[in-house]
Amino acid sequence: MPLKDDKTTHSTIIIKNNRIILTVIALSLSGLIVLITASSSGLASNIASAQSIPAGILPTINKTMSSNQAMGSPGPFSGQFGQLSPELSAAQISSSTNQTCTLTPSLIEEEGTPQQIEGPYFVDDMPNRSDIRSDPSDGSMQEGIPLRLVLHVYDVDTGSCIPLSGAQVDIWHANSQGVYSGVQDAGTTGKKFLCGYQLTDDNGTVQFTTIYPGWYQGRAIHIHAKVRTFEGSEKTLEWTSQFYLNNSINEQVHTQPPYSNHGPPDMRNEEDGIYKGASTDGLMQSNTGEHLMLNPTKNDGQFYLGTFNIVLNSGQSRQ
């Protein structure tokens, strides 16, 4: 049998080796494509999740996440919202209570009121006033259906609800078109409409005259509230939360001007991640908003009246 010459054999080996190399390269490229596709899917999922977070709370989320990451701890959110729990001060932590107390003479039992996030629009120089509808800079009034708020602040003391007098209660919320005052992006810098504070009287009560709040994208309709006490310049107690209003009333209000100009609310209470999420003080793990309902009633067709009993613990924060 004639033998192949060396040149032919050498060429055959080179061709086979080249085919092996090309096969390896092709397999490597296939694996790389799979990895890129998986990474892209994960990125798309993360982007979609981020887009589902309400724009109004992104500044607070970013601030909280940056703080946690700087300390090397995991972020505060799991899923869409997860635990919306920024770092709380000692005055904030001690103001919460899981105890109940009894109101006299009605003998109604009240539970401790859970805290929620402050949000990005709190300004610590609100005017001291009961009627918060006007803007002090030019006297202009916010249009909307009148809402009267009556808030009672109680301290838990061995099972009794004791009125907390002299406490500063701040409230702030969006106008009929979903806009807050004092927000640069909204063009309301320097404005102070729909915000203010009052000091509780001997009955632990403050009253505000405002308008029914409007909605903005990504949130159910809500009103922010903060309770603080001071000894001189030192803050001894701080409690922060949000109040919610009935879905059906929200929808009804937004069929009327000026609310109808903005359209119907795009989110119900139970769809709001903060409403259905955990309290910032850790006392409740879910559906915190159910314990923060104002449930307003309409008086003589003229205005809505909303009342709420805030039950907190002032004793521990003063020790």
C-alpha positions as CSV (number, residue, x, y, z in Angstrom):
1,M,0.0,0.0,0.0
2,P,1.4,3.4,-0.9
3,L,2.1,5.8,1.9
4,K,0.8,9.4,2.0
5,D,3.5,11.8,1.7
6,D,4.4,13.9,4.8
7,K,3.1,17.1,3.3
8,T,-0.4,15.8,2.8
9,T,-0.5,14.3,6.3
10,H,0.7,17.6,7.8
11,S,-2.0,19.6,5.9
12,T,-4.7,17.2,7.1
13,I,-3.6,17.6,10.7
14,I,-3.7,21.4,10.4
15,I,-7.2,21.4,8.9
16,K,-8.5,19.1,11.7
17,N,-6.8,21.3,14.4
18,N,-8.4,24.4,12.9
19,R,-11.8,22.8,12.9
20,I,-11.3,21.9,16.6
21,I,-10.3,25.5,17.4
22,L,-13.3,26.9,15.5
23,T,-15.6,24.6,17.3
24,V,-14.2,25.7,20.7
25,I,-14.6,29.3,19.7
26,A,-18.2,28.8,18.6
27,L,-19.1,27.1,21.9
28,S,-17.5,29.9,23.9
29,L,-19.4,32.5,21.9
30,S,-22.6,30.6,22.5
31,G,-22.0,30.5,26.3
32,L,-21.2,34.3,26.2
33,I,-24.4,35.0,24.4
34,V,-26.4,33.1,27.0
35,L,-24.7,35.0,29.8
36,I,-25.3,38.3,28.1
37,T,-29.0,37.4,27.6
38,A,-29.4,36.4,31.2
39,S,-27.8,39.6,32.4
40,S,-29.9,41.7,30.2
41,S,-33.1,40.0,31.5
42,G,-32.0,40.7,35.1
43,L,-31.2,44.3,34.2
44,A,-34.6,44.7,32.5
45,S,-36.3,43.2,35.6
46,N,-34.5,45.6,37.9
47,I,-35.3,48.6,35.7
48,A,-39.0,47.5,35.6
49,S,-39.0,47.2,39.4
50,A,-37.4,50.6,39.8
51,Q,-39.9,52.2,37.5
52,S,-42.7,50.8,39.6
53,I,-41.5,52.7,42.7
54,P,-43.4,56.0,43.1
55,A,-41.3,59.0,42.0
56,G,-42.4,60.9,45.1
57,I,-40.5,58.6,47.5
58,L,-37.4,58.0,45.3
59,P,-35.4,60.7,47.1
60,T,-36.1,59.1,50.5
61,I,-35.3,55.6,49.1
62,N,-32.0,56.7,47.6
63,K,-31.0,58.5,50.8
64,T,-31.8,55.4,52.9
65,M,-30.2,52.9,50.5
66,S,-27.0,55.0,50.3
67,S,-26.8,55.2,54.1
68,N,-27.3,51.4,54.5
69,Q,-24.8,50.6,51.7
70,A,-22.2,52.9,53.3
71,M,-22.4,50.9,56.5
72,G,-22.1,47.7,54.6
73,S,-25.6,46.5,55.5
74,P,-28.2,45.2,53.1
75,G,-30.6,47.7,51.5
76,P,-34.0,48.2,53.3
77,F,-36.1,47.0,50.4
78,S,-37.1,43.6,49.2
79,G,-39.5,43.1,46.3
80,Q,-41.2,46.3,45.0
81,F,-41.1,48.2,48.3
82,G,-40.2,45.7,51.1
83,Q,-39.4,47.3,54.4
84,L,-39.7,51.0,54.0
85,S,-37.6,51.6,57.2
86,P,-35.1,54.4,57.3
87,E,-32.9,54.8,60.3
88,L,-34.9,56.1,63.3
89,S,-33.6,58.3,66.1
90,A,-34.0,57.4,69.7
91,A,-36.8,60.0,70.0
92,Q,-38.6,58.3,67.1
93,I,-38.2,54.7,68.3
94,S,-39.3,55.4,71.8
95,S,-42.4,57.3,70.7
96,S,-44.0,54.1,69.3
97,T,-46.0,51.7,71.5
98,N,-47.7,48.4,71.1
99,Q,-49.8,48.9,74.2
100,T,-53.4,49.9,74.2
101,C,-55.1,52.5,76.3
102,T,-58.7,53.4,77.2
103,L,-60.3,56.7,76.5
104,T,-62.5,58.2,79.2
105,P,-65.4,58.6,79.6
106,S,-66.2,56.7,76.4
107,L,-64.2,53.6,77.5
108,I,-63.1,53.1,73.9
109,E,-59.9,51.2,73.7
110,E,-57.2,52.6,71.4
111,E,-54.1,50.9,70.1
112,G,-50.7,52.5,69.5
113,T,-50.5,54.3,66.2
114,P,-47.9,53.0,63.7
115,Q,-45.3,55.2,62.1
116,Q,-44.6,55.5,58.4
117,I,-42.0,57.3,56.3
118,E,-41.7,61.1,56.3
119,G,-41.3,61.4,52.6
120,P,-39.2,63.9,50.7
121,Y,-41.4,67.0,51.1
122,F,-41.2,67.8,54.8
123,V,-40.1,71.4,55.6
124,D,-39.1,72.2,59.2
125,D,-40.2,75.8,59.1
126,M,-43.9,75.5,58.5
127,P,-46.1,78.4,59.7
128,N,-48.0,78.2,63.0
129,R,-51.6,78.3,61.9
130,S,-54.8,76.4,61.9
131,D,-56.0,77.3,58.4
132,I,-53.4,76.0,56.0
133,R,-55.1,76.7,52.7
134,S,-53.3,80.0,51.8
135,D,-49.8,80.7,50.7
136,P,-48.3,83.3,53.2
137,S,-46.1,84.8,50.4
138,D,-49.0,86.1,48.4
139,G,-52.2,85.2,50.2
140,S,-53.5,83.0,47.4
141,M,-55.9,80.3,48.4
142,Q,-55.8,76.7,47.2
143,E,-59.0,75.6,45.6
144,G,-60.7,72.4,46.7
145,I,-63.4,70.9,48.8
146,P,-62.9,72.0,52.5
147,L,-61.6,69.4,54.9
148,R,-61.5,69.9,58.6
149,L,-59.0,67.8,60.6
150,V,-59.3,67.2,64.3
151,L,-56.4,65.3,65.7
152,H,-56.2,64.1,69.3
153,V,-52.8,63.1,70.7
154,Y,-52.7,60.7,73.6
155,D,-49.9,59.3,75.7
156,V,-50.2,55.7,77.0
157,D,-49.9,55.6,80.8
158,T,-50.7,52.3,82.6
159,G,-53.6,51.5,80.3
160,S,-55.1,55.0,80.2
161,C,-55.0,57.4,77.3
162,I,-53.7,60.7,78.7
163,P,-54.0,63.8,76.5
164,L,-50.5,65.1,75.5
165,S,-50.6,68.9,75.8
166,G,-48.0,71.3,74.3
167,A,-47.0,68.9,71.5
168,Q,-46.2,70.4,68.0
169,V,-48.3,68.7,65.3
170,D,-47.2,69.4,61.7
171,I,-49.3,68.3,58.7
172,W,-48.6,68.7,54.9
173,H,-50.1,67.3,51.8
174,A,-50.6,67.8,48.0
175,N,-53.1,70.2,46.5
176,S,-56.0,69.2,44.2
177,Q,-53.6,68.6,41.3
178,G,-51.2,66.5,43.3
179,V,-48.6,69.2,43.8
180,Y,-46.8,70.0,47.1
181,S,-45.5,73.4,48.1
182,G,-41.8,74.0,48.5
183,V,-40.7,71.6,45.7
184,Q,-38.3,72.9,43.1
185,D,-39.2,70.5,40.3
186,A,-42.9,71.4,40.7
187,G,-42.1,75.1,40.5
188,T,-43.4,75.8,44.1
189,T,-40.1,76.7,45.8
190,G,-40.7,79.3,48.5
191,K,-44.4,78.5,48.7
192,K,-46.0,77.2,51.9
193,F,-49.5,76.3,51.0
194,L,-51.2,73.2,52.6
195,C,-48.7,72.9,55.4
196,G,-48.5,74.2,58.9
197,Y,-48.4,73.3,62.6
198,Q,-50.4,73.7,65.8
199,L,-49.7,73.0,69.5
200,T,-52.0,70.6,71.2
201,D,-54.2,72.1,73.9
202,D,-54.9,70.7,77.4
203,N,-57.1,68.0,75.7
204,G,-54.3,66.9,73.4
205,T,-56.2,68.3,70.5
206,V,-55.3,70.3,67.3
207,Q,-57.6,71.4,64.5
208,F,-56.7,72.2,60.9
209,T,-58.8,73.6,58.1
210,T,-57.5,72.5,54.7
211,I,-58.8,71.0,51.4
212,Y,-59.3,67.4,50.4
213,P,-55.9,66.3,49.0
214,G,-55.3,65.3,45.4
215,W,-53.3,62.4,44.0
216,Y,-50.0,62.1,42.3
217,Q,-48.6,59.2,40.3
218,G,-47.5,56.1,42.3
219,R,-49.3,56.9,45.6
220,A,-52.7,56.6,47.1
221,I,-54.2,59.8,48.4
222,H,-52.7,60.6,51.8
223,I,-51.9,63.3,54.4
224,H,-48.5,63.5,56.2
225,A,-48.4,64.2,60.0
226,K,-45.6,64.6,62.5
227,V,-45.8,65.0,66.3
228,R,-42.9,66.4,68.3
229,T,-42.1,67.6,71.8
230,F,-39.2,69.8,72.9
231,E,-37.4,70.7,76.1
232,G,-35.8,74.0,75.2
233,S,-34.1,73.3,71.8
234,E,-33.8,69.6,72.5
235,K,-36.3,67.4,70.7
236,T,-37.6,64.8,73.2
237,L,-40.2,63.0,71.1
238,E,-40.8,62.5,67.4
239,W,-43.6,60.5,65.8
240,T,-44.2,60.5,62.0
241,S,-46.8,58.9,59.9
242,Q,-49.4,59.3,57.1
243,F,-53.2,59.3,57.1
244,Y,-55.4,57.7,54.3
245,L,-58.9,58.4,53.1
246,N,-61.7,56.2,51.9
247,N,-61.3,54.9,48.3
248,S,-65.0,55.6,47.4
249,I,-64.8,59.2,48.7
250,N,-61.5,59.8,46.9
251,E,-63.2,58.7,43.6
252,Q,-66.3,60.8,44.3
253,V,-64.3,63.9,45.1
254,H,-62.3,63.6,41.9
255,T,-65.5,63.8,39.8
256,Q,-65.8,67.4,40.9
257,P,-63.8,70.5,39.9
258,P,-61.0,71.4,40.4
259,Y,-60.1,67.7,41.1
260,S,-61.7,66.5,37.8
261,N,-59.1,68.5,35.9
262,H,-56.5,66.1,37.1
263,G,-58.6,63.0,36.4
264,P,-59.5,60.1,38.7
265,P,-57.0,58.7,41.2
266,D,-54.7,56.2,39.6
267,M,-54.1,54.1,42.7
268,R,-56.3,52.8,45.5
269,N,-55.2,52.4,49.1
270,E,-54.6,48.6,48.8
271,E,-52.4,49.1,45.8
272,D,-50.0,51.5,47.6
273,G,-46.8,49.9,48.7
274,I,-46.5,52.2,51.7
275,Y,-50.1,51.7,52.8
276,K,-49.8,47.9,52.6
277,G,-46.2,47.7,53.8
278,A,-44.6,47.4,57.3
279,S,-44.5,50.3,59.7
280,T,-41.1,52.1,60.0
281,D,-41.0,51.4,63.8
282,G,-41.3,47.6,63.2
283,L,-44.5,47.2,65.2
284,M,-46.5,46.1,62.2
285,Q,-45.3,43.9,59.4
286,S,-48.0,44.6,56.8
287,N,-51.1,46.6,55.9
288,T,-50.0,49.5,58.2
289,G,-52.4,51.9,56.4
290,E,-55.4,50.0,57.6
291,H,-54.6,51.5,61.1
292,L,-54.2,55.0,59.7
293,M,-57.6,55.7,58.1
294,L,-59.3,59.1,58.6
295,N,-62.7,58.0,57.4
296,P,-64.1,61.5,56.9
297,T,-67.8,62.4,57.0
298,K,-69.5,65.1,55.1
299,N,-71.2,67.9,57.1
300,D,-74.2,69.6,55.6
301,G,-72.7,69.2,52.1
302,Q,-70.3,72.0,53.0
303,F,-67.1,70.2,54.1
304,Y,-65.6,66.9,55.1
305,L,-64.6,66.2,58.7
306,G,-61.8,63.8,59.6
307,T,-60.8,62.9,63.1
308,F,-58.0,60.7,64.4
309,N,-56.7,59.6,67.7
310,I,-52.9,59.4,67.7
311,V,-51.7,57.1,70.5
312,L,-48.0,57.2,71.3
313,N,-45.5,56.8,74.1
314,S,-44.1,60.1,75.4
315,G,-42.7,58.7,78.7
316,Q,-39.8,56.7,77.5
317,S,-38.5,59.5,75.3
318,R,-38.3,61.8,78.3
319,Q,-36.3,59.5,80.6
